[in-house]
Structure formats: structure tokens, C-alpha cells
Amino acid sequence: MTHVVEITDPAERSRIAEAVLRDLPEWFGIEEATAAYIRDAATLPTFAVEPDAGFLCLEQHGPRAAELYVMGVQRVHHRRGIGRALVEAAESWCRANRIRYLHVKTLGPSRASRGYDATRAFYEALGFVALEELHGLWDEDNPTLILVKDVAPGFSVTPIEGLPELRDGDDLAQLIAERTELADGDVVVVAQKAVSKVEGRVVALADVEPSERARELAGAEADPRRIQVILDEAAELVRVRPPLLIARTRHGYVCGSAGVDASNTPEPGTVVLLPVDPDASATRLREELRERTGVDVGVIVTDSFGRPWRAATTDVAIGAAGVEVVLDLAGERDPTGYELHATRIAVADEIAGAAQLVFGKLGRVPVAVVRGLHVRGDMRAADLVIPPETDLFR
């Protein structure tokens, strides 16, 4: 993981700036301008990845706005996430200082430059928006593009609408990419049924022969064929109150009907099963989205679960890739100084619940994009499953 530090010593700020900028003559080849950057770095908030891999300086222009004044990453360290980490550190500094808008100036697109095409793409991938191209701010041969980003705390959840009824074999990544513009760091949240449908996890009840056990549990209130599918999917029946079955699935989830669902199915007379491996499904979708869009997103697969002590359901993460699933605060101290010992936040579940607000149970919107959260990680939703031996409700 890239470690960014704030440099407080003025001489060290200028030294790092010079070490990096001298390594990038194609971007910083005008001696007068480069010397000014090195000199000014001494007086500006400066962040660096040591030893001299990259640096960034901020200049505050008012109580609510700051400029990414200069940034550079040594050539040998390109494409290692250092630039992204520096910008994220700058955004955190802005939020801590109640600065809402961060802007950066770069070469405008009206002058052809492959290198600056990549620079603009880098900032746009981080959520900066091109505001205006100015001619004459620097000189007529070098148009200035101003890009701006709102870095205030908060996040957005946007539904992806217009998806067709999904079928076995559909290219879900392509369907998503065609309907939204993703950015690095976004979290794509997908309802389990969307994943299950494209993976062929749909059963026609007409093809199911119920067992005597299924007929007994169904009684007169339920379809014994559906009960049979539940029995087939369950690793263990935890609680039985016919026709309600609470089961532990092969994944380790404890949920109603072993995740077998008859709502929002592709056609009447079918039920949808959970994916065989939801974490693998999330990983696969993440990789496919990266292939089609070139951006690095996280993916969460969700389903609706009931919970002990609560009388209604909420969406939780059953699959995850590229996100921090659990935030472990053990060892941290609260504002009064109390040391936390067993506080673990189910970040992925909280994101799943937020996305469900735009899905809607009847809205047939199975995908949403969450933007503005810094939750990159390398965990699985399986990390949220309680082992049976520690489950107090077993």
C-alpha cells in the first residue's frame, strides 16, 4: 500500500520537488517555471511518497477552494498508484480544512499532446470535471484547461436504469458500461438476482420432483417443488416452522429459504438461486468492467436478509471484490480516550443497504454506482460470515 506523508520542513519540501521535477523534463522543461515550483514548494502544504517517488503541493486560494499547484511522480514509479494516493491525500487535507473545491490546471486539449492526453485522463478518472479552456493565461501556444472536483465529505448512489430482463449468458459488464460512465474508485453494487440470472442460476419448477420431506414441509400452504429446491440448496436447516425454512447455505449464510427466491424471476414458474460463489462472481464482474472501461472499480453483490432482533429485511453483501469489507477499529480510541476492543464495521453491508434504497424491491433496478467513498481493499464478503461454532443463534 502506498504511504503518503505530509512534509513540514520547508527545505525538504523544495528538495523533494526538485528531485522529482528534474526527472520529468518533458512536463517540466521550462527552467524558469520549474525553479518557481521548487521555490514555492517550501511555503505550501506538501505531500510525498518517500524516498522521492512523488510529491504534490497545494495552494489555498480562499476559505472554500484550493489548487493542486504542482504534482510529479518519478518516471520509474509511474503506474503504481502513487499519483492517485497523492491526490487522495490532498483531498483529505481539503476536507479537514473545510475546503470544498479542488482544482488543477493542465494543458488544454486544443493543443495536441499525447502526454497531456494521459494527464487529463488521469484527473478525469479521479472525478475532476473539465470546467473551461483558457487562451492567454499562460501563452497563446499553451492553452490552459481548468479541472474542478467537489471534495466535500459525502457520497452519491446512482441507479443504472434501462437494463433489460437478464438471461443466462448475458454480458452484464457490457450492459453496465453502455449505460453509465464509471470512474476509478467507484463501487458497482449489483443485486444478487442479476448475477444469478446471467450465470444460469434459475430453476423451472416444472422440472422439479418434490420428495416426501418437501411435501410434508410444504403442507397446504406452499409449493412442494419450491420447498424441494430449498432443501437442495441448504447445507443445514437451522429453524423450521412450515412452510418457513431458515437454512444455512453452502456459503455459510443463514437466511430464509436458503436464498431461493420466487420474486423478480425471468418468467412465471421459476425460482432464482444464489450464485455458486458470489465472491468469485464479484471478482469476475470487476475484471470484465476493467477490460471494457479501463477503470478500476469495486464490486459488491447484494441480497436481502432478515436479522435477529429486527422485524424487517435489509440488503447485505454476499459477494465483494476490490473493496474494504470490514473496518476493524480495535485499538483505536474514541473522542473520550476509550480504547475500542471489538468494534468491527460491516462496510460492505452498509454500502449494500444504501444501494437498496435506489434499487427498490419493485423497481427492477438491479445495479447502482456508489461514488465518493474511499473503500478500496482486498477482502471478500465471506469474511463477514460468522463461523457456526461462534453463532449464538444457531
Secondary structure, 3 states (H helix, E strand, C coil): CCCCEEECCHHHHHHHHHHHHCCCCCCCCCHHHHHHHHHHHCCCCEEEECCCCEEEEEEECCCCEEEEEEEEECHHHCCCCHHHHHHHHHHHHHHHCCCCEEEEEEECCCCCCHHHHHHHHHHHHCCCEEEEEEEEEEECCEEEEEEEEECCCCCEEEECCCCCCCCCCCCHHHHHHCCCCCCCCCEEEEEHHHHHHHCCCEEEHHHCCCCHHHHHHHCCCCCHHHHHHHHHHEEEEEEEECCEEEEEECCCCEEEHHHCECCCCCCCCEEECCCCCHHHHHHHHHHHHHHHHCCCCEEEEEEEECCCCCCCCEEEEEEEECECCCEECCCCECCCCCECCCCEECHHHHHHHHHHHHHCCCCCCCEEEEECCCCECCCCHHHHCCCHHHCCCC
